[in-house]
Amino acid sequence: MDTKFSVSVVMATFNGGRFISEQLDSIARQTHLPAELIVSDDTSTDDTIEIVKGFAKTAPFPVKIIENETRLGYGGNFLSATKQATGAYLSFCDQDDIWLPNKLEVSLRTIEAFDADLYVHGATIVDATGAAAGRFTQGVRTRSVLGPLTLPPWGVFYGFSMVFRRDVFNLFDADDRGGHTFEWHGSLSHDLWIYFLASSLGRIVVDPQPLVLYRRHDKNETPDLKAHLVHKISKYLGVAAHKNLRRDAVAAHRSKILMDLAASDSPSRLRDQARAASSYWNAIAQFEADRIDIYTRDRPLSRLSRCLKLLRHGGYRAYRRGGLSWRLFVKDLMFGVLRMGRRVANN
């Protein structure tokens, strides 16, 4: 195999015995076989490891099995395993999906064609029996090529839909990824980390083409796609601010590590982009600090004043212009200033 196009598939497992055989078989049927499969098990108590070991005996590629002594959590498990990968490209793999045969071939071909750093594809949602249950596009309507700092700062693409250059992962030590941006505790998940790196410094191709059967069932580690209408509206508008979810601190940390990269001996083009990204995240940090102020002040007029100040200072500009977008203005006005549905606003 040409090492230029070698891809490491990284699978994180935890009590996945029910569906993992189908996923493993689908990887073995790829038209572009991976250079290796790394399976990192997070202290499973079922037959997951036995199934993987049985598959490894006849797999058409090397299979490396890691058995964690203590549980790392799904994001930490993925990132710890990814450090063991050797391929020029990396692909996250969930334990319970089914890959279409051309997933890796299409992904690599697209990355090369557009000189991209990350390729993101769609999926077909299936239930526990494998029956189709809908489309999963992540909001992508047509294939597009996106430059750095043009996507929502707090967005995400699901890990199973990502194939990316190893160079992206190697930019920083994943242990220094900072806090989670949606959960009050813990470190950033693997897909949020890669999203941050690629959207800040790289070139991304997004594509609605379904290349995976994305299985939804009661044991998934990813969020449930079903939600009450009010929750869906709230989520559409974007993430709320909360004093216990310090996105301002996360953004400030990102600005710092990017400035450190800008001051390194990396290629000049990367240093220049890192400097621009550092400035961008420094502004986001201030915007998010102001947003927390909106949600925590007691007096309605004081909350409104802070919201309008953020509007005047460009905090709600379009993503491509370094802002948080009009959606978050609507969200902050409804849920921060007017405090409509305060329980929903925390989503």
C-alpha positions in Angstrom: 0.0 0.0 0.0 1.2 3.5 -0.8 2.0 5.0 2.6 1.0 8.4 1.2 -2.6 7.3 1.4 -2.4 5.0 4.4 -5.3 5.5 6.8 -5.5 4.4 10.4 -9.0 3.5 11.6 -9.4 4.2 15.4 -12.3 2.5 17.2 -13.2 3.1 20.8 -15.2 0.3 22.4 -17.2 -0.2 25.6 -19.6 -3.1 25.9 -20.2 -3.2 22.2 -20.5 -6.9 21.7 -24.1 -6.6 20.4 -23.2 -4.8 17.1 -19.4 -4.7 16.8 -19.1 -7.7 14.4 -21.1 -5.9 11.7 -18.9 -2.9 12.0 -15.7 -4.9 11.9 -16.9 -6.8 8.8 -17.8 -3.5 7.1 -14.3 -2.2 7.6 -12.9 -5.4 6.1 -15.0 -4.8 3.0 -13.6 -1.3 2.3 -12.5 -0.7 -1.3 -9.5 1.1 0.2 -8.4 -1.0 3.1 -7.0 0.7 6.1 -3.3 0.3 7.0 -4.3 -0.6 10.5 -7.3 -0.8 12.8 -6.7 0.3 16.4 -9.3 -0.9 18.9 -9.2 0.7 22.3 -11.5 -1.0 24.8 -12.6 1.1 27.8 -13.0 -1.7 30.4 -15.9 -3.7 28.7 -17.6 -6.4 30.8 -19.2 -8.2 27.8 -17.6 -10.2 24.9 -16.4 -7.1 23.0 -12.7 -8.0 23.3 -13.2 -11.7 22.4 -15.0 -10.7 19.2 -12.3 -8.2 18.2 -9.6 -10.8 18.9 -11.4 -13.3 16.7 -11.7 -10.8 13.9 -8.0 -9.9 14.2 -7.0 -13.5 13.3 -8.4 -13.2 9.7 -8.5 -9.4 9.1 -6.9 -8.2 5.9 -5.0 -5.6 7.8 -3.2 -5.4 11.2 -5.4 -5.0 14.3 -3.9 -3.4 17.4 -6.0 -4.0 20.6 -5.6 -1.8 23.6 -7.3 -2.7 26.9 -7.5 0.3 29.2 -6.9 -0.5 32.9 -9.2 2.3 34.0 -12.1 3.9 32.1 -11.2 7.0 30.1 -14.6 7.9 28.7 -15.5 7.9 25.1 -13.6 11.1 24.1 -10.5 10.3 26.1 -10.5 6.7 24.8 -10.6 7.9 21.2 -7.8 10.4 21.6 -5.6 8.1 23.6 -5.9 5.4 20.9 -5.3 7.9 18.1 -1.9 8.6 19.6 -1.0 5.1 18.6 -2.0 5.5 15.0 0.7 5.5 12.2 -1.3 6.3 9.1 -1.1 9.5 7.1 -4.8 9.8 7.5 -7.1 9.1 10.5 -10.7 7.9 10.7 -12.7 7.7 13.9 -15.0 4.6 14.0 -17.9 3.9 16.4 -18.5 0.4 17.5 -22.1 0.0 16.4 -22.4 1.5 12.9 -21.9 -0.1 9.5 -19.6 1.5 6.9 -20.5 1.6 3.3 -17.7 -0.1 1.2 -16.5 3.1 -0.4 -16.3 5.3 2.8 -12.5 5.4 3.0 -12.0 5.6 -0.8 -14.4 8.5 -1.2 -13.0 10.3 1.8 -9.4 10.1 0.8 -10.1 10.9 -2.8 -12.0 14.1 -1.8 -9.4 15.2 0.7 -6.7 14.9 -2.1 -8.9 16.5 -4.8 -9.6 19.6 -2.7 -6.3 19.7 -0.7 -8.4 19.5 2.4 -7.4 18.7 6.0 -10.8 17.3 7.1 -13.6 15.5 5.2 -17.0 15.3 6.7 -19.8 13.1 5.2 -23.4 12.3 5.9 -25.1 9.1 7.0 -28.2 7.0 6.9 -29.8 6.6 10.3 -30.8 3.0 11.1 -32.4 1.4 14.1 -31.2 -1.5 16.2 -32.4 -3.9 13.5 -30.7 -2.1 10.7 -33.8 -0.6 9.2 -33.5 2.8 7.7 -34.9 5.6 9.9 -33.9 8.8 8.2 -31.0 10.9 6.9 -28.2 12.4 9.0 -26.6 15.4 7.2 -25.4 17.5 10.1 -27.0 20.5 8.4 -25.0 20.1 5.2 -27.1 20.5 2.0 -24.4 20.5 -0.7 -20.8 19.6 -0.9 -18.8 22.7 0.1 -15.2 23.6 0.7 -14.8 25.8 3.8 -11.7 27.8 4.8 -10.5 28.5 8.4 -12.6 30.5 10.8 -15.8 30.3 8.7 -17.7 27.8 10.8 -19.5 28.3 14.1 -17.0 28.5 16.9 -18.9 26.0 19.1 -20.1 23.7 16.3 -19.3 20.0 15.9 -19.3 17.2 13.4 -19.8 13.7 14.7 -16.6 11.7 15.0 -17.8 8.8 12.8 -18.2 11.2 9.9 -14.7 12.5 10.0 -11.6 11.5 8.0 -8.6 13.9 8.4 -4.9 14.3 7.9 -2.7 13.1 10.7 -1.0 16.5 10.5 -4.1 18.0 12.0 -4.0 15.8 15.1 -0.3 16.4 15.5 -0.6 20.2 15.8 -1.1 20.0 19.6 -1.0 17.5 22.4 -4.6 16.3 22.8 -4.1 16.2 26.6 -4.0 20.0 26.4 -7.4 20.3 24.7 -9.2 22.1 27.5 -12.6 21.7 29.0 -15.8 20.5 27.3 -18.0 23.1 25.6 -21.4 21.5 26.1 -20.9 19.6 29.4 -20.2 21.1 32.8 -17.4 18.6 33.6 -14.6 16.8 31.8 -12.4 17.5 28.9 -13.3 18.2 25.3 -14.4 15.2 23.3 -12.5 13.8 20.4 -14.8 15.2 17.6 -15.0 18.6 19.2 -11.2 18.8 19.4 -10.7 17.9 15.7 -13.5 20.3 14.8 -11.6 23.1 16.6 -8.3 22.3 15.0 -9.5 21.9 11.5 -12.0 24.9 11.6 -9.4 27.2 13.1 -6.4 26.3 11.0 -7.4 24.1 8.1 -9.6 23.5 5.0 -12.7 21.4 5.4 -14.9 19.6 2.8 -18.4 19.0 4.0 -20.6 16.6 2.0 -24.1 15.2 2.6 -23.3 12.0 0.8 -24.1 9.1 3.2 -21.1 6.8 3.7 -22.2 5.2 7.0 -25.3 3.4 8.4 -25.5 5.4 11.7 -27.1 3.1 14.2 -29.3 4.7 16.9 -30.3 2.6 19.9 -30.6 2.8 23.6 -26.9 2.2 24.3 -25.3 5.0 22.2 -22.7 7.3 23.7 -23.7 10.1 21.3 -26.7 12.4 22.1 -30.2 11.3 21.2 -31.5 12.9 18.0 -35.1 13.0 19.3 -36.1 16.1 21.2 -39.1 18.1 22.1 -39.9 20.9 19.7 -39.0 23.6 22.1 -35.6 21.9 22.7 -35.1 21.7 19.0 -35.7 25.4 18.5 -33.4 26.2 21.4 -30.6 24.0 20.0 -31.1 25.5 16.5 -30.5 28.9 17.9 -27.2 27.7 19.5 -25.6 27.2 22.9 -26.7 29.2 25.9 -24.2 30.8 28.3 -23.9 29.6 31.8 -21.6 30.6 34.7 -20.8 26.9 35.3 -19.9 26.3 31.6 -17.0 28.7 31.0 -16.7 28.9 27.3 -14.9 32.2 27.8 -12.1 30.3 29.6 -12.1 27.6 26.9 -11.8 30.3 24.2 -9.0 32.0 26.1 -7.1 28.7 26.4 -7.5 28.2 22.6 -6.2 31.7 21.9 -3.1 31.0 24.1 -2.1 27.7 22.5 -2.6 29.1 19.0 -0.4 32.1 19.9 2.2 29.6 21.1 2.0 27.9 17.7 2.3 31.2 16.0 5.6 31.8 17.9 7.0 28.4 17.0 9.3 27.4 14.2 6.4 25.9 12.2 6.0 26.9 8.5 5.2 30.6 8.0 1.8 29.9 6.5 0.8 27.9 9.5 2.2 30.5 11.9 0.2 33.3 10.1 -3.0 31.3 10.3 -2.4 30.5 14.0 -1.9 34.1 14.7 -5.2 35.0 13.0 -7.0 32.2 14.8 -5.5 33.3 18.2 -6.9 36.8 17.7 -10.3 35.3 16.7 -10.5 33.1 19.8 -9.4 36.0 22.0 -12.4 38.0 20.7 -14.7 34.9 21.2 -13.5 34.7 24.9 -14.6 38.3 25.5 -17.9 37.8 23.8 -18.6 34.7 25.9 -17.7 36.5 29.1 -20.2 39.2 28.2 -22.8 36.5 27.4 -22.4 35.0 30.9 -23.1 38.4 32.3 -26.4 38.6 30.4 -27.5 35.3 31.9 -26.5 36.1 35.5 -27.6 39.7 36.0 -30.7 40.1 38.1 -32.2 43.3 36.6 -33.9 43.0 33.2 -32.7 46.4 32.0 -29.2 45.5 33.0 -29.4 42.2 31.0 -30.8 44.1 28.0 -28.0 46.7 28.2 -25.3 44.0 28.2 -26.9 42.2 25.3 -27.2 45.5 23.2 -23.6 46.3 24.1 -22.4 43.0 22.8 -24.5 43.6 19.6 -22.8 47.0 19.1 -19.4 45.5 19.6 -19.9 43.0 16.9 -20.4 40.0 19.1 -23.4 38.8 17.0 -21.8 39.3 13.6 -21.8 36.4 11.1 -19.4 33.5 11.8 -17.3 34.5 8.8 -16.8 37.9 10.3 -15.6 36.6 13.6 -18.9 36.8 15.5 -21.3 34.5 17.2 -24.2 35.0 14.7 -27.7 36.3 14.8 -29.0 33.0 16.1 -27.2 33.5 19.4 -28.5 37.1 19.5 -32.0 35.7 19.3 -31.2 33.0 21.9 -29.6 35.5 24.3 -32.5 37.9 23.9 -35.2 35.2 24.5 -33.5 33.1 27.2 -30.9 35.5 28.7 -32.7 38.8 28.7 -36.4 37.8 28.8 -35.6 34.5 30.6 -38.2 32.5 28.5 -38.1 28.8 29.4 -35.1 29.0 31.6 -34.8 25.2 31.9 -34.6 24.9 28.1 -32.1 27.7 27.8 -29.4 25.6 29.4 -29.4 23.4 26.3 
